[in-house]
Amino acid sequence: MNNSTSVGETITDITVVVPCFNEVDNVGPSHQEIVSELGQYDLEILYVDDGSTDGTLDVIRQLAESDPRVHYISFTRNFGFEAAFSAGYRYASNSWVLHVDADQQFPAAEARKLIAEAEKGYDAVFGVRTNRQDPLARRWGTAAFHFIGRRVLRIELPEGATAFRLVRTELARRIVDLDVGTPYFLATVPRLTSRYTTIPVAHRARERGESKVGFGFLASHAVELFVGFTRRLTTAASATALITAVLAVLLGAGAATGLIGGTALSTAVFVLLATVLLVLSLLVRYLVVVGAGQPRPRQFYIRETTLARPVDAADLLLASTPDTGVPVTDARQGTEVTT
């Protein structure tokens, strides 16, 4: 969507959020490239370690010690991609958030295109890959995902949008703090603002490490979107079960009255099937309502961090962070304690 205002702004301060899961070989090069290409801005480089087990956190710690612009958040375990960038967005210090994955498939220099577009008055700018350098199956899977989401289920998504994006921090934080049952950033942005757009950006093949995005990830991601951001699927399932139940009743009645051939057993089977399907149709709708209101664990829990700003106590698994002694804010009571 292109719906910018005529009033722009000059972007001077950016938090670069870099989610990491077992990217020990990419953390250092990603830092070098970010600093080289965007060093003229007031930068905060915020690495989010999503429970890595390969030494990624050790490299990040070294960067934080040598570069005061580098901060990090480390989770108590692997919570997934959505949780990793959500933590970065929530605790970003600067006015704008630039999301750059650690694999460096999006060149940091391409961020200048996002910045120039955002300065026209947008709240969010999403990069769209040109000449995408990913396996064919992944490209087809993404294309099918966007087609079903946008065309079939009518979910408003920025067309072709990726995780390489520049978002006003206030908007990004508001989205991740919504605490919805099925968080999905791309689909939530259009629900809060019309001032977003997309722009073509370069893409390159991964040089080091292995991709963490497989079929299982894409499938679960798609289900979260299709179930969480539209009722079309559950409505269709409920309607199908109800229609089938009605047909089963009619067939059972026909068998019982002799209008169609059948025995007492077939009649009982028809009636039983009708009852089961009727219950299923109601159950589907019930689960949608009940599931949306169920209490859930936090999206992530922080074990260690060098954040300068206070951490919400609810985001800590334990009552303190002894590794760093950062200030902790209890959002429920509005108080701050030093751990």
C-alpha positions in Angstrom: 0.0 0.0 0.0 1.2 3.5 -0.8 -0.4 6.0 1.5 2.3 8.4 2.6 1.8 11.9 3.8 3.5 14.9 2.3 5.2 15.6 5.6 8.5 13.7 5.9 11.3 13.6 8.4 15.0 13.1 8.6 15.9 9.8 10.2 19.0 10.1 12.4 18.8 7.3 15.0 18.2 3.6 14.3 18.2 0.5 16.4 19.4 -2.4 14.2 17.7 -5.6 15.6 19.6 -8.8 14.6 17.9 -12.0 15.7 20.4 -14.9 16.0 20.0 -18.7 16.4 23.3 -20.6 16.0 24.9 -18.0 13.8 28.4 -18.1 15.3 30.0 -17.6 11.9 27.8 -14.7 10.8 27.6 -12.5 13.9 31.0 -10.8 13.4 30.6 -10.2 9.7 27.1 -8.9 10.2 28.4 -6.4 12.7 31.2 -5.2 10.4 28.8 -4.7 7.5 26.2 -2.8 9.6 28.8 -0.5 11.0 30.5 0.0 7.6 27.2 0.8 5.8 25.2 2.6 8.5 27.9 4.0 10.7 26.9 7.6 9.9 23.6 7.2 11.9 23.2 7.3 15.7 23.2 3.5 15.9 22.2 0.9 18.5 22.9 -2.7 17.3 20.8 -5.0 19.3 21.5 -8.7 18.9 18.9 -11.1 20.2 20.3 -14.6 20.9 17.4 -17.0 20.6 18.9 -19.8 22.8 21.9 -20.5 20.6 24.1 -23.5 21.5 27.1 -23.0 19.2 29.0 -20.1 20.7 26.9 -17.3 19.1 26.4 -15.6 22.5 30.2 -15.6 23.2 30.9 -13.7 20.0 28.1 -11.3 20.8 29.5 -10.7 24.3 32.9 -9.9 22.7 31.3 -7.4 20.3 29.4 -5.7 23.2 32.7 -5.3 25.1 34.5 -3.7 22.1 31.7 -1.6 20.6 29.5 0.5 23.0 26.8 0.6 20.3 26.3 -3.2 20.6 23.8 -4.5 23.2 22.2 -7.9 23.4 19.4 -10.0 24.8 19.8 -13.7 25.5 16.9 -16.0 26.0 16.6 -18.8 28.5 15.9 -21.2 25.5 15.0 -21.2 21.9 11.6 -19.4 21.5 11.5 -18.9 17.8 11.9 -16.2 15.2 8.8 -14.2 16.1 9.8 -14.1 19.8 13.4 -13.0 18.9 12.5 -10.0 16.8 9.7 -9.1 19.2 12.1 -8.8 22.1 14.4 -6.6 19.9 11.5 -4.3 19.0 10.2 -4.1 22.5 13.6 -3.0 23.9 14.9 -0.9 21.1 16.2 2.5 22.3 16.1 4.6 19.1 13.2 6.1 17.2 13.4 3.6 14.3 13.9 -0.2 14.2 15.8 -1.8 11.3 15.4 -5.5 11.2 18.4 -7.3 9.7 18.8 -11.1 9.9 22.2 -12.3 10.9 22.6 -14.4 7.8 23.4 -11.3 5.7 21.2 -12.3 2.8 19.9 -8.7 2.8 22.9 -6.4 2.3 23.0 -3.7 5.0 23.5 -1.1 2.3 20.0 -1.8 1.0 18.7 -0.2 4.3 19.4 3.2 2.7 16.5 2.5 0.3 14.2 1.7 3.2 15.3 4.9 5.1 14.8 7.1 2.1 11.3 5.8 1.6 10.4 6.1 5.3 11.5 9.7 5.3 8.6 10.4 2.9 6.2 10.0 5.8 5.7 6.2 6.2 5.5 4.3 9.5 6.8 1.1 8.1 8.7 0.2 4.9 9.2 -3.5 3.9 11.8 -4.8 1.6 10.8 -7.1 -1.3 13.4 -9.4 -2.7 14.6 -9.0 -6.3 16.3 -12.0 -7.8 15.7 -14.0 -4.7 18.6 -16.3 -3.8 16.8 -19.1 -2.0 16.1 -22.8 -2.9 13.2 -23.2 -5.3 11.0 -25.1 -2.8 11.3 -22.2 -0.4 10.4 -19.6 -3.1 7.4 -21.6 -4.2 6.3 -22.1 -0.6 6.5 -18.4 0.1 4.6 -17.6 -3.1 1.8 -20.0 -2.2 1.7 -18.7 1.3 1.2 -15.1 0.1 -1.3 -16.2 -2.6 -3.5 -18.1 -0.1 -3.2 -15.4 2.6 -3.9 -12.4 0.3 -6.1 -13.8 -2.5 -8.0 -16.7 -0.9 -8.4 -15.7 2.7 -8.3 -11.9 2.1 -5.8 -11.1 4.8 -4.2 -7.7 4.3 -0.5 -8.3 3.9 2.1 -6.0 2.4 2.6 -7.8 -0.9 6.0 -9.6 -1.1 7.1 -8.1 2.2 9.9 -9.7 4.1 11.5 -9.4 7.6 14.0 -6.9 6.2 12.1 -3.8 7.2 12.3 -0.3 8.8 9.6 0.4 11.3 8.9 3.3 13.6 9.8 2.0 17.0 6.7 3.3 18.7 4.5 1.3 16.2 6.7 -1.8 16.4 6.6 -1.8 20.2 2.8 -1.3 20.2 2.4 -4.3 17.9 4.5 -6.7 19.8 2.9 -5.6 23.1 -0.6 -6.5 21.9 0.0 -10.1 23.2 -2.4 -11.6 20.7 -2.9 -15.4 20.6 -1.2 -15.8 17.2 1.3 -12.9 16.7 2.1 -12.1 13.1 3.8 -8.8 12.5 3.2 -8.5 8.8 -0.5 -9.0 9.2 -0.8 -6.7 12.2 0.8 -3.6 10.7 -2.1 -3.0 8.3 -4.6 -3.3 11.2 -2.9 -0.3 12.9 -1.8 2.0 10.2 -2.3 2.6 6.4 1.1 4.4 6.2 3.2 1.5 5.1 4.8 0.5 1.8 7.1 -1.9 0.1 10.3 -1.3 -2.0 12.5 -3.7 -4.0 15.8 -4.6 -2.5 18.7 -6.8 -3.4 19.1 -10.3 -2.1 22.0 -12.7 -2.0 22.7 -16.3 -1.1 23.7 -17.4 2.4 27.5 -17.7 2.6 28.0 -19.2 6.0 25.9 -21.5 8.2 22.7 -23.3 7.5 19.2 -21.8 7.1 16.8 -22.4 10.0 13.8 -21.9 7.8 12.5 -25.3 6.7 9.2 -26.7 5.6 8.0 -27.2 9.2 8.7 -23.5 10.0 6.9 -22.3 6.9 3.9 -24.6 7.6 3.5 -23.6 11.2 4.0 -19.9 10.3 1.3 -20.2 7.7 -1.2 -21.9 10.0 -0.6 -19.2 12.6 -1.5 -16.6 10.0 -4.4 -18.4 8.4 -6.1 -19.3 11.8 -5.2 -16.2 13.7 -6.0 -13.4 11.2 -9.2 -14.7 9.5 -12.2 -16.6 10.6 -12.8 -17.9 7.0 -11.2 -21.3 7.7 -13.0 -22.0 10.9 -16.2 -20.8 9.4 -15.8 -23.0 6.4 -15.0 -26.0 8.6 -18.0 -25.4 10.8 -20.3 -24.9 7.9 -19.1 -28.0 6.1 -19.6 -30.1 9.3 -23.1 -28.6 9.7 -24.1 -29.2 6.1 -22.8 -32.8 6.3 -24.8 -33.3 9.5 -28.0 -32.2 7.8 -27.4 -34.5 4.8 -26.7 -37.4 7.2 -30.0 -36.7 9.0 -31.9 -36.7 5.7 -30.2 -39.9 4.6 -31.0 -41.5 7.9 -34.7 -40.4 7.6 -34.8 -41.7 4.1 -33.4 -45.1 5.2 -35.9 -45.3 8.1 -38.9 -44.5 6.0 -37.9 -46.8 3.2 -37.4 -44.0 0.7 -33.9 -45.3 0.2 -32.6 -48.7 0.8 -31.1 -49.4 4.2 -31.2 -51.4 7.4 -31.7 -50.4 11.0 -28.0 -50.5 11.4 -27.4 -48.1 8.5 -30.1 -45.8 10.0 -28.3 -45.8 13.3 -25.0 -45.0 11.6 -26.5 -42.1 9.7 -28.0 -40.7 12.9 -24.8 -41.1 14.9 -22.8 -39.5 12.1 -25.2 -36.6 12.1 -24.8 -36.1 15.8 -21.0 -36.3 15.7 -20.8 -33.8 12.9 -23.2 -31.4 14.6 -21.2 -31.5 17.7 -18.0 -31.0 15.7 -19.5 -27.9 14.0 -20.2 -26.3 17.3 -16.9 -27.4 18.8 -14.9 -25.7 16.1 -16.5 -22.4 16.8 -16.3 -22.9 20.6 -12.5 -23.7 20.4 -11.9 -20.5 18.5 -13.6 -18.4 21.1 -12.1 -20.2 24.1 -8.6 -20.5 22.7 -8.3 -16.8 22.1 -8.9 -16.0 25.8 -6.7 -18.6 27.4 -3.7 -17.5 29.5 -0.3 -18.3 28.0 3.3 -18.1 29.0 5.2 -15.1 27.9 6.4 -15.1 24.3 10.0 -15.2 25.6 12.1 -15.1 28.8 15.4 -13.3 29.1 18.3 -14.9 30.9 21.0 -12.3 30.2 21.2 -8.8 28.7 23.2 -5.6 28.5 20.3 -3.3 27.8 20.7 0.2 29.1 16.9 0.6 29.7 15.0 -1.3 32.4 13.6 -4.8 31.6 10.0 -5.7 32.4 10.1 -8.2 35.3 7.5 -10.3 33.5 10.1 -10.9 30.7 12.5 -12.5 33.2 12.2 -16.2 34.1 13.9 -15.6 37.4 13.5 -12.7 39.7 16.9 -11.2 38.7 19.6 -11.1 36.1 22.7 -11.7 38.1 25.0 -11.8 35.0 24.5 -8.1 34.3 22.6 -6.4 37.2 20.3 -4.5 34.9 17.4 -2.4 36.2 14.2 -4.3 36.2 10.8 -2.6 35.9 7.7 -4.3 37.3 5.1 -3.3 34.8 2.3 -4.5 37.0 3.2 -2.2 39.9 5.1 0.6 38.0 8.1 0.2 40.2 11.8 -0.3 39.4 14.3 -2.4 41.3 17.9 -2.9 40.7 19.0 -6.6 40.5 
